[in-house]
C-alpha cells in the first residue's frame, strides 16, 4: 500500500505546472483500472496501477514550461527533452520506500511493444504489464482530449487508432480487452 499523503504532495507539485494534467491523470487511472479488471489483477496490483496512473507524468515537473506547454509542434531536440520526463519521474520516487513500487510503470509508460519506445526501448512482455496498460489508457485519453495543437478524436477514431497500432505500439491482447469495454459498445 502506498502512502496517500506522499502521493498527494507529489501530485500537487505537478498540478501547479500543468493544470489540465489532473483531469488527464484521473481519466487515465479510470481507464487503466477498467482494463486491469479484464486482466485479473489483484487488489494490491490495482492500487499500484491507480497510483502509477495518477503519478505517471510527475517527471514533467522537471521539464521547462516553454517546452511542456508549447502550442506548436516540438522540434526533435525539444521532443528529446520531453522524453526525459519518464526518467525524471522514476528518479523522483525511486528512493521513497512507499512509492518505489510505482517505478516500473512510471519509467516505462512510453515504451512500445516493437521496441521503438522510450526511454529503454524494451520490447513485448519485457515491458512491465502495468506500463503496457498505462500506455493504452494514456494514449486513448490523449487522443480523445483537446490539446492546443490538436482537436479531440472521436471514440471511434481513437479505437481505430488503437487497432492500427495494436502489436506495434500497443500490446495486442490488451487492446482487444480494452476495446471490449462498455464505452465501445455503440461503435
Ligand atoms: Fe508521459
Boltz pocket constraint, residues with backbone or C-beta under 6 A from the ligand:
constraints:
  - pocket:
      binder: B
      contacts: [[A, 56], [A, 57], [A, 85], [A, 109], [A, 110]]
      max_distance: 6.0
